[in-house]
Amino acid sequence: MLAIWALEGIGEIRPGDDLARIVGDAAGTLEAGDILAVTSKIVSKAEGRIIRADSREQAITDETVRLVASRTHPGGVTRIVENRQGLVLAAAGVDASNVDEGLVLLLPEDPDASARALCVALRERFGVPLGVVITDTLGRAWREGQTDHAIGAAGVRVALDLRGTTDASGRPLEATITAVGDEIAAAADLVKGKASGNPVAVVRGLGHLVTDLDEPGARALVRPAEKDMFRLGSDEAYAAGFEAGRAAVGGGE
């Protein structure tokens, strides 16, 4: 049976806080096979990934590896970018929600490493194998709305490769890889909420996904560039194609 519940009493996290101790105290007890879904904001806060709000636009630029799409709207400009962690998301993940006035948060510098450190500490405290998924809210191509995704993970399998197996009717599965890390993140967000002050949830009943610490982290869910059919926004792709066509015509002359 699958059970998911939010941990209460975590409170405001400050730079330098011992996040493993705080989460462990809130949990009280954990069982073998439990998976903790931890909102990235409290990881960023504990790691001191906080800057002044007036530096937000420059921070987005600094955290950007590649611009995917940019759109102007009445409130300014929205940039969809690939950030340092390989994630494609709005504003490079620089976020002003659930932080003190005048401040914004950057994502953890290495979410998989953050998840591993938290996982190691909690395994040592409770003496049982468990997993950690660090979550953040992302938009989705082709779909309205946002949902939580796994941006960091340790001690838990984030993808199930079902290729080579068969479906219920015996037909071979040729392309199915289930992003269970993202499914865990999204399910946990149903109980954590966006404004409830409960940034951590326990997911119990998925012990078969809990592994040793050598399992690849959430970075394994980032699609490699050579497999990405949608590396640019529609306007940007059109402009790039138009310029390539002009260059080809000019070269032919």
Backbone bond lengths (Angstrom), bond angles and torsions (degrees), N, CA, C in turn:
res aa  C-N    CA-C-N  psi(-1)  N-CA   C-N-CA  omega(-1)  CA-C   N-CA-C  phi
1 M - - - 1.450 - - 1.527 109.50 -
2 L 1.319 114.92 137.98 1.463 120.78 -179.98 1.525 109.09 -94.70
3 A 1.337 115.99 129.18 1.462 121.46 176.50 1.515 108.82 -132.40
4 I 1.341 116.14 138.65 1.463 121.51 -179.99 1.517 108.21 -136.67
5 W 1.332 116.71 129.87 1.454 119.83 177.11 1.518 110.10 -145.42
6 A 1.327 114.85 151.55 1.466 121.08 178.89 1.519 109.90 -85.34
7 L 1.329 115.82 145.89 1.460 121.29 174.33 1.523 108.78 -86.96
8 E 1.309 116.45 133.09 1.457 121.38 179.89 1.525 110.59 -101.94
9 G 1.337 114.94 158.24 1.448 120.29 173.25 1.516 115.53 85.46
10 I 1.341 117.79 15.59 1.467 119.01 -179.12 1.528 111.33 -73.11
11 G 1.306 117.38 -38.78 1.465 119.92 176.13 1.516 112.70 75.78
12 E 1.330 115.89 -174.42 1.461 122.46 -178.19 1.527 110.10 -75.90
13 I 1.322 115.49 131.95 1.467 121.80 179.45 1.523 108.75 -96.95
14 R 1.330 115.86 136.83 1.449 122.11 179.77 1.522 110.09 -120.10
15 P 1.340 117.69 158.45 1.474 120.21 177.99 1.524 111.52 -54.21
16 G 1.330 115.41 133.34 1.454 120.85 179.03 1.506 114.76 90.34
17 D 1.344 118.19 -8.03 1.467 120.13 178.81 1.526 110.60 -62.11
18 D 1.333 115.72 146.47 1.466 122.28 175.71 1.517 107.90 -82.71
19 L 1.330 115.62 92.53 1.460 120.60 -173.17 1.530 111.73 -64.38
20 A 1.326 117.48 -38.24 1.463 120.34 179.52 1.529 110.76 -61.64
21 R 1.328 117.13 -41.38 1.462 120.31 179.30 1.521 110.52 -66.08
22 I 1.337 116.74 -43.69 1.461 120.98 -178.05 1.526 110.69 -63.97
23 V 1.334 116.82 -45.95 1.461 120.79 179.66 1.530 109.75 -66.08
24 G 1.324 116.88 -42.34 1.456 120.23 179.44 1.515 112.23 -62.06
25 D 1.339 117.14 -41.54 1.461 120.60 177.94 1.526 110.93 -63.02
26 A 1.338 116.37 -40.48 1.464 120.01 -179.59 1.523 111.52 -68.45
27 A 1.336 116.05 -34.50 1.469 120.06 -179.64 1.519 111.15 -72.17
28 G 1.318 117.01 -38.51 1.456 120.54 -178.09 1.514 112.28 79.32
29 T 1.313 115.92 -59.79 1.454 121.57 176.24 1.521 109.05 -148.57
30 L 1.311 116.03 147.96 1.463 121.75 177.00 1.514 108.70 -133.08
31 E 1.327 115.68 153.23 1.452 121.15 -179.19 1.522 110.93 -109.02
32 A 1.307 115.81 158.17 1.461 120.78 175.24 1.524 109.33 -56.25
33 G 1.327 115.71 133.08 1.453 120.50 179.62 1.510 114.86 92.75
34 D 1.334 118.07 -6.93 1.465 119.57 176.71 1.526 110.48 -67.78
35 I 1.323 115.66 148.53 1.457 122.26 175.78 1.521 107.58 -123.96
36 L 1.329 116.75 129.05 1.458 121.12 177.59 1.518 109.52 -100.10
37 A 1.324 115.92 125.84 1.458 122.23 175.51 1.521 107.48 -100.34
38 V 1.322 116.59 115.65 1.465 122.71 -170.50 1.531 109.21 -116.85
39 T 1.322 116.23 121.57 1.458 120.54 178.78 1.530 110.61 -61.79
40 S 1.313 116.89 132.02 1.464 121.11 -174.80 1.526 112.69 -59.14
41 K 1.334 117.35 -27.24 1.468 119.66 -176.79 1.514 111.89 -58.87
42 I 1.343 118.31 -41.31 1.463 117.72 -177.32 1.525 110.73 -74.20
43 V 1.329 116.94 -26.70 1.458 119.94 174.23 1.527 109.29 -67.59
44 S 1.334 116.27 -46.17 1.474 120.75 178.31 1.521 111.22 -60.12
45 K 1.327 116.78 -42.13 1.463 120.11 -179.76 1.527 110.80 -63.54
46 A 1.331 116.68 -46.33 1.461 120.34 -179.51 1.524 111.13 -62.91
47 E 1.337 116.48 -32.98 1.462 121.05 -179.07 1.528 112.42 -87.25
48 G 1.324 117.58 1.33 1.460 120.59 177.66 1.513 114.56 73.05
49 R 1.325 117.62 27.69 1.468 121.18 -179.61 1.533 109.96 -85.22
50 I 1.305 116.27 58.09 1.458 123.66 -173.39 1.523 109.11 -122.66
51 I 1.335 116.22 134.55 1.465 120.53 177.36 1.522 108.92 -135.12
52 R 1.315 115.96 167.63 1.455 120.94 176.80 1.524 110.02 -71.35
53 A 1.323 115.60 144.21 1.459 120.85 -177.02 1.518 112.83 -61.24
54 D 1.348 117.32 -31.12 1.464 118.59 -178.50 1.523 112.01 -71.49
55 S 1.331 117.64 -5.52 1.465 121.96 175.96 1.531 111.97 -101.51
56 R 1.341 116.49 8.72 1.465 120.10 -171.73 1.529 112.91 -60.68
57 E 1.322 117.54 -49.15 1.467 119.87 -176.20 1.531 111.05 -62.70
58 Q 1.333 116.07 -40.82 1.462 119.07 177.74 1.523 110.26 -67.28
59 A 1.329 116.83 -36.48 1.463 120.27 178.31 1.521 110.72 -63.73
60 I 1.329 116.42 -39.51 1.470 119.52 176.89 1.528 109.82 -60.54
61 T 1.314 115.95 -44.70 1.471 120.16 178.20 1.516 111.13 -61.56
62 D 1.330 115.94 -44.22 1.465 120.45 -178.14 1.526 112.13 -65.28
63 E 1.336 117.05 -32.68 1.458 121.17 -177.79 1.529 112.38 -87.19
64 T 1.339 117.04 -4.89 1.460 121.84 -175.60 1.523 111.78 -88.35
65 V 1.314 115.43 130.86 1.459 122.46 172.88 1.526 110.50 -96.89
66 R 1.342 115.44 -35.95 1.470 119.57 -175.86 1.520 108.74 -154.75
67 L 1.339 116.72 131.60 1.455 121.30 174.53 1.527 109.06 -80.37
68 V 1.322 116.20 126.30 1.465 121.86 178.80 1.522 110.11 -96.20
69 A 1.320 116.78 -47.31 1.462 121.09 -179.68 1.516 109.01 -157.11
70 S 1.334 116.01 151.31 1.456 122.05 178.36 1.522 108.48 -140.64
71 R 1.328 116.30 131.57 1.455 120.60 -179.16 1.531 109.67 -133.80
72 T 1.337 115.19 134.53 1.458 121.19 176.41 1.519 109.68 -90.13
73 H 1.324 116.31 137.98 1.461 121.87 178.52 1.519 108.01 -141.78
74 P 1.334 118.75 170.74 1.471 120.11 -176.30 1.523 114.02 -54.76
75 G 1.321 118.02 -28.60 1.451 120.62 -179.10 1.513 114.87 -88.47
76 G 1.324 117.48 -2.72 1.461 120.56 -179.21 1.515 111.93 139.14
77 V 1.323 116.42 -137.29 1.462 122.14 -178.03 1.529 108.62 -128.64
78 T 1.314 115.84 131.23 1.467 121.42 173.63 1.515 108.71 -100.75
79 R 1.324 115.89 125.38 1.455 121.04 177.10 1.524 109.93 -109.59
80 I 1.314 116.02 124.03 1.463 121.69 170.98 1.518 105.98 -98.45
81 V 1.318 116.82 121.25 1.462 120.12 -171.54 1.528 110.70 -135.96
82 E 1.322 114.43 163.06 1.459 120.78 164.67 1.522 106.51 -93.08
83 N 1.325 116.49 126.91 1.459 118.68 -176.90 1.521 111.22 -99.84
84 R 1.318 115.47 -173.78 1.469 121.06 -175.47 1.525 112.81 -62.43
85 Q 1.326 116.55 -26.72 1.459 120.07 -179.58 1.525 112.93 -86.47
86 G 1.345 116.48 1.08 1.457 120.79 179.88 1.514 113.81 87.53
87 L 1.328 116.91 1.39 1.455 121.32 -179.78 1.522 110.57 -81.67
88 V 1.324 116.69 142.60 1.459 122.20 173.12 1.520 106.93 -103.44
89 L 1.329 116.53 117.02 1.462 120.51 -173.59 1.518 110.41 -163.61
90 A 1.320 115.76 168.86 1.457 120.33 -179.10 1.523 110.52 -72.75
91 A 1.318 115.83 139.06 1.463 123.97 171.41 1.520 113.08 56.86
92 A 1.327 117.78 26.56 1.466 122.95 177.39 1.529 112.65 58.26
93 G 1.337 116.20 19.55 1.454 119.56 -179.48 1.510 114.47 80.74
94 V 1.336 118.26 4.79 1.466 121.77 177.61 1.529 107.28 -74.00
95 D 1.331 117.72 122.05 1.460 121.27 -164.34 1.529 111.25 -131.88
96 A 1.343 115.60 138.14 1.464 120.79 179.55 1.528 112.52 -106.65
97 S 1.327 118.48 2.60 1.462 120.10 -178.29 1.527 111.21 -85.53
98 N 1.320 115.59 146.47 1.468 122.89 177.30 1.526 113.08 57.41
99 V 1.334 115.80 37.14 1.472 121.05 173.51 1.521 108.17 -133.48
100 D 1.329 116.85 164.76 1.455 121.06 179.85 1.525 110.71 -62.94
101 E 1.327 115.58 151.84 1.460 121.44 179.33 1.527 110.49 -56.24
102 G 1.344 115.14 134.30 1.458 120.04 177.79 1.511 114.72 88.40
103 L 1.347 116.98 2.34 1.452 120.95 -179.14 1.519 110.63 -125.04
104 V 1.319 116.92 156.12 1.460 123.02 171.83 1.526 108.60 -135.75
105 L 1.312 115.18 161.56 1.460 121.58 -177.53 1.516 111.34 -112.17
106 L 1.330 115.78 140.86 1.452 122.32 166.30 1.528 107.84 -93.71
107 L 1.312 116.53 157.79 1.459 119.70 174.50 1.530 109.62 -68.35
108 P 1.327 117.77 159.84 1.475 119.37 173.62 1.524 109.93 -53.61
109 E 1.316 115.96 143.27 1.460 120.01 -177.16 1.518 112.03 -61.99
110 D 1.326 117.45 -38.93 1.463 123.14 178.24 1.522 107.26 -140.06
111 P 1.339 117.94 88.96 1.464 120.38 -174.82 1.528 114.21 -58.90
112 D 1.328 118.14 -35.42 1.470 119.66 178.09 1.526 110.91 -65.51
113 A 1.331 117.03 -40.95 1.463 120.48 178.03 1.527 110.33 -66.15
114 S 1.329 117.21 -38.96 1.466 120.46 177.57 1.521 110.49 -63.33
115 A 1.333 116.50 -42.42 1.462 120.62 178.80 1.525 110.81 -63.98
116 R 1.317 116.34 -40.28 1.465 120.09 -179.84 1.525 111.29 -63.94
117 A 1.339 117.21 -44.91 1.462 120.04 -179.86 1.521 110.73 -61.36
118 L 1.322 116.84 -42.36 1.459 121.01 178.91 1.521 111.31 -66.70
119 C 1.326 115.72 -41.10 1.469 120.65 -179.93 1.527 111.08 -64.10
120 V 1.321 117.20 -44.69 1.467 121.13 180.00 1.524 110.27 -60.46
121 A 1.336 116.29 -46.45 1.463 120.35 -177.85 1.526 111.60 -63.94
122 L 1.329 117.31 -40.86 1.457 120.33 -178.74 1.529 111.71 -73.47
123 R 1.317 117.49 -34.95 1.467 119.51 174.78 1.532 110.49 -63.39
124 E 1.318 116.20 -40.85 1.469 119.51 179.00 1.526 110.79 -66.04
125 R 1.310 116.85 -39.58 1.469 119.94 -178.41 1.524 111.94 -67.34
126 F 1.337 116.88 -45.84 1.467 119.88 -173.18 1.527 113.32 -96.71
127 G 1.332 117.21 -12.51 1.449 120.44 175.93 1.510 114.43 68.97
128 V 1.326 117.57 25.96 1.463 121.11 -179.92 1.529 109.16 -135.67
129 P 1.331 118.47 154.20 1.465 120.88 174.53 1.522 110.38 -73.91
130 L 1.287 116.69 128.04 1.459 122.00 177.07 1.519 108.89 -147.07
131 G 1.312 116.19 169.64 1.460 121.30 -178.55 1.510 111.58 -122.04
132 V 1.314 116.08 159.86 1.470 122.56 177.70 1.525 108.66 -131.10
133 V 1.322 115.68 131.73 1.461 122.49 173.43 1.522 107.80 -121.91
134 I 1.314 117.24 124.36 1.467 121.86 174.62 1.523 107.70 -94.15
135 T 1.324 116.37 128.67 1.457 121.18 -170.53 1.522 112.03 -115.46
136 D 1.322 115.28 152.52 1.452 121.04 171.94 1.521 108.07 -149.02
137 T 1.323 116.15 155.22 1.457 121.35 -177.24 1.524 110.03 -87.80
138 L 1.338 115.81 127.19 1.458 121.83 -179.18 1.523 109.83 -130.22
139 G 1.332 115.59 152.32 1.448 120.20 169.18 1.521 109.59 -78.75
140 R 1.330 116.49 173.42 1.462 120.70 -177.32 1.525 109.84 -135.94
141 A 1.314 116.11 133.62 1.464 119.39 175.03 1.525 109.36 -60.11
142 W 1.311 116.14 138.78 1.466 125.98 176.32 1.519 114.15 75.88
143 R 1.337 119.40 -4.46 1.455 120.85 -175.60 1.525 110.27 -129.22
144 E 1.330 116.92 141.36 1.454 121.19 173.48 1.529 109.64 -77.18
145 G 1.331 115.73 155.55 1.451 120.26 175.86 1.515 113.21 84.52
146 Q 1.323 114.38 172.00 1.462 121.19 -179.81 1.529 109.29 -123.92
147 T 1.310 115.65 160.09 1.455 121.58 173.61 1.520 108.22 -149.53
148 D 1.311 116.56 162.28 1.459 119.87 -179.95 1.527 111.20 -77.52
149 H 1.328 114.49 143.60 1.460 122.86 177.33 1.524 108.95 -126.60
150 A 1.309 115.67 162.68 1.466 120.60 174.28 1.520 108.57 -84.97
151 I 1.344 116.55 119.10 1.471 119.66 175.60 1.529 110.91 -107.80
152 G 1.323 116.49 -12.05 1.456 121.82 175.98 1.515 108.56 -148.56
153 A 1.320 117.07 149.79 1.471 119.31 179.88 1.515 109.67 -160.19
154 A 1.323 114.68 150.47 1.468 121.06 175.37 1.521 108.30 -153.62
155 G 1.320 115.53 139.46 1.454 120.86 177.70 1.509 114.33 70.15
156 V 1.322 116.78 17.29 1.467 120.13 -178.67 1.522 109.05 -145.74
157 R 1.307 115.96 140.86 1.472 121.03 177.88 1.524 108.57 -77.09
158 V 1.335 117.59 125.21 1.460 120.89 -175.47 1.524 112.74 -97.20
159 A 1.329 117.77 -12.37 1.468 120.40 -179.95 1.518 108.97 -142.87
160 L 1.325 116.13 138.18 1.456 122.27 174.54 1.522 108.09 -111.17
161 D 1.316 116.63 114.08 1.462 122.02 -179.33 1.523 108.47 -87.94
162 L 1.313 116.06 107.15 1.465 121.91 -177.33 1.525 112.30 -98.31
163 R 1.319 116.82 5.46 1.459 119.16 179.07 1.530 110.13 -63.91
164 G 1.309 115.19 135.66 1.460 120.00 -178.51 1.517 113.46 95.17
165 T 1.338 116.47 -11.82 1.458 119.78 174.86 1.529 108.06 -93.96
166 T 1.316 116.82 -175.66 1.462 120.84 -179.19 1.510 110.64 -124.04
167 D 1.341 115.56 155.97 1.460 119.59 177.25 1.531 109.63 -83.08
168 A 1.340 115.96 -172.94 1.465 120.23 -176.21 1.526 112.44 -64.09
169 S 1.318 116.69 -19.59 1.472 120.52 179.54 1.516 112.47 -98.64
170 G 1.331 116.76 4.90 1.454 120.21 178.57 1.515 114.64 87.03
171 R 1.338 117.39 4.58 1.457 120.09 179.48 1.527 109.49 -79.87
172 P 1.327 118.23 141.27 1.469 120.61 -178.74 1.524 111.42 -70.38
173 L 1.322 115.97 139.78 1.455 121.89 174.30 1.520 107.81 -93.60
174 E 1.328 116.72 122.82 1.459 121.13 -173.51 1.519 113.95 -109.53
175 A 1.334 117.83 -16.49 1.468 119.21 -174.33 1.525 113.71 -137.67
176 T 1.308 118.39 4.96 1.460 120.73 -171.50 1.525 112.62 -84.70
177 I 1.314 115.44 113.17 1.463 122.89 170.30 1.528 106.03 -125.53
178 T 1.318 116.92 113.70 1.458 121.32 -175.32 1.523 110.28 -87.90
179 A 1.317 116.51 124.30 1.465 121.63 -179.09 1.533 108.76 -83.78
180 V 1.327 116.36 74.69 1.460 120.21 -175.41 1.533 111.98 -65.46
181 G 1.338 118.22 -27.26 1.456 119.80 175.68 1.514 111.33 -60.98
182 D 1.335 116.58 -43.20 1.466 120.50 177.90 1.526 110.99 -68.97
183 E 1.322 117.14 -35.91 1.462 120.05 178.73 1.531 110.86 -65.35
184 I 1.320 116.90 -39.74 1.469 120.85 176.35 1.527 110.05 -62.54
185 A 1.338 116.47 -45.08 1.466 120.82 -179.63 1.524 111.09 -60.74
186 A 1.325 117.10 -45.41 1.461 121.12 -178.23 1.526 110.98 -67.14
187 A 1.328 117.16 -41.90 1.463 120.13 179.55 1.524 110.99 -63.62
188 A 1.332 116.27 -41.69 1.463 119.95 -179.65 1.519 111.27 -64.41
189 D 1.332 117.27 -32.84 1.456 120.16 -178.71 1.519 111.92 -66.26
190 L 1.330 117.87 -21.27 1.459 120.69 177.41 1.524 111.44 -64.07
191 V 1.308 117.13 -29.26 1.471 119.69 179.50 1.525 111.85 -102.44
192 K 1.337 117.88 -26.37 1.467 119.69 177.57 1.516 110.98 -73.18
193 G 1.332 117.39 -44.10 1.450 121.27 -176.63 1.516 111.60 72.81
194 K 1.327 115.89 174.11 1.463 121.12 -177.75 1.526 112.70 -97.27
195 A 1.315 117.60 -22.48 1.465 119.72 -174.49 1.525 111.79 -135.50
196 S 1.315 117.12 23.01 1.460 120.32 -175.11 1.520 113.11 -88.87
197 G 1.335 117.00 -13.64 1.451 119.76 -175.90 1.516 113.09 76.05
198 N 1.314 116.74 19.52 1.466 121.86 178.18 1.528 108.85 -119.65
199 P 1.317 118.43 86.77 1.464 121.32 -170.25 1.528 115.51 -85.80
200 V 1.325 118.00 0.83 1.463 120.90 -177.79 1.524 109.26 -132.05
201 A 1.326 115.67 137.04 1.463 121.03 175.01 1.520 109.45 -128.04
202 V 1.321 115.01 150.72 1.459 121.83 174.13 1.518 108.29 -103.36
203 V 1.323 116.44 130.08 1.457 122.47 176.73 1.527 106.74 -110.93
204 R 1.313 116.41 117.36 1.467 121.20 -178.16 1.526 109.82 -118.86
205 G 1.319 116.06 135.57 1.459 120.51 178.93 1.516 113.13 117.80
206 L 1.340 116.52 2.68 1.468 121.22 179.10 1.525 110.37 -118.98
207 G 1.319 115.72 37.12 1.460 120.38 -177.25 1.508 113.59 -59.29
208 H 1.337 117.09 -24.42 1.466 119.57 179.60 1.529 111.95 -67.08
209 L 1.345 116.71 -14.15 1.462 120.36 178.55 1.528 112.29 -94.04
210 V 1.331 117.64 -10.40 1.461 121.15 -179.84 1.523 109.12 -80.30
211 T 1.333 116.29 131.04 1.461 122.17 -171.72 1.533 109.68 -131.38
212 D 1.318 115.06 -173.95 1.462 118.38 171.81 1.528 108.63 -76.02
213 L 1.308 115.89 177.24 1.462 120.31 -173.66 1.524 113.59 -81.07
214 D 1.321 117.46 0.29 1.463 120.77 178.06 1.521 112.64 -85.86
215 E 1.326 117.04 -8.19 1.464 121.14 179.67 1.532 109.92 -62.83
216 P 1.357 118.47 138.64 1.465 119.93 178.56 1.527 111.52 -56.70
217 G 1.323 116.34 145.61 1.458 121.11 179.52 1.515 111.72 -83.51
218 A 1.325 115.47 -165.08 1.460 120.90 -176.02 1.522 112.87 -67.82
219 R 1.329 117.59 -18.64 1.474 119.27 177.38 1.539 110.41 -58.72
220 A 1.337 116.40 -23.72 1.466 120.09 178.74 1.524 112.24 -65.83
221 L 1.329 117.54 -16.71 1.464 120.89 179.58 1.531 112.49 -85.57
222 V 1.315 117.76 -8.98 1.464 120.95 178.76 1.526 108.90 -77.17
223 R 1.304 115.95 123.73 1.472 120.71 -177.22 1.521 110.61 -69.93
224 P 1.346 118.09 128.74 1.471 120.60 178.41 1.526 111.52 -61.92
225 A 1.320 115.97 149.67 1.465 121.00 -176.50 1.520 112.04 -55.99
226 E 1.339 116.87 -38.68 1.462 119.06 -176.46 1.527 112.96 -69.33
227 K 1.338 117.62 -14.06 1.461 121.43 178.61 1.527 112.26 -105.79
228 D 1.313 116.94 -1.33 1.460 121.47 -174.97 1.523 110.03 -87.25
229 M 1.335 116.39 111.05 1.455 121.63 -179.85 1.524 112.55 -85.22
230 F 1.324 117.76 -3.75 1.462 121.03 -173.63 1.525 110.19 -135.58
231 R 1.315 117.10 53.73 1.466 121.08 -174.44 1.517 113.21 -75.74
232 L 1.340 117.96 -14.29 1.454 121.60 179.58 1.520 109.91 -127.31
233 G 1.334 115.35 154.24 1.448 119.51 170.21 1.521 110.27 -67.31
234 S 1.332 116.60 164.59 1.472 119.71 -174.08 1.525 112.33 -61.01
235 D 1.338 118.05 -45.84 1.462 120.71 179.86 1.523 111.05 -63.84
236 E 1.330 116.46 -41.54 1.458 121.27 -178.88 1.530 111.25 -66.84
237 A 1.339 115.98 -39.40 1.464 119.73 178.43 1.525 110.81 -66.02
238 Y 1.341 115.81 -40.46 1.470 119.23 178.06 1.526 110.33 -63.01
239 A 1.337 116.62 -45.17 1.463 120.10 -178.67 1.521 110.94 -63.46
240 A 1.326 117.00 -40.97 1.464 120.44 179.68 1.523 110.55 -65.03
241 G 1.337 116.30 -41.40 1.459 119.95 178.37 1.519 112.36 -65.91
242 F 1.335 115.90 -38.80 1.456 120.35 179.10 1.524 111.05 -63.79
243 E 1.340 115.52 -44.23 1.463 119.44 179.55 1.518 111.40 -66.59
244 A 1.336 116.30 -37.36 1.471 119.47 178.23 1.529 110.27 -64.90
245 G 1.346 116.58 -37.80 1.463 120.45 178.56 1.522 111.14 -66.82
246 R 1.324 117.23 -41.63 1.462 120.58 178.36 1.527 110.69 -63.12
247 A 1.325 115.27 -41.99 1.459 118.44 179.81 1.517 111.76 -64.72
248 A 1.337 115.89 -37.95 1.462 119.37 179.89 1.526 110.78 -67.00
249 V 1.331 116.70 -40.79 1.472 120.58 178.82 1.536 109.55 -66.29
250 G 1.327 116.37 -44.32 1.459 119.82 179.56 1.499 112.05 -62.80
251 G 1.348 116.20 -38.17 1.446 119.81 179.23 1.509 112.38 -66.94
252 G 1.342 114.81 -30.45 1.455 118.06 -178.47 1.518 112.08 -74.17
253 E 1.340 115.59 -22.53 1.468 118.90 179.82 1.536 109.73 -78.53
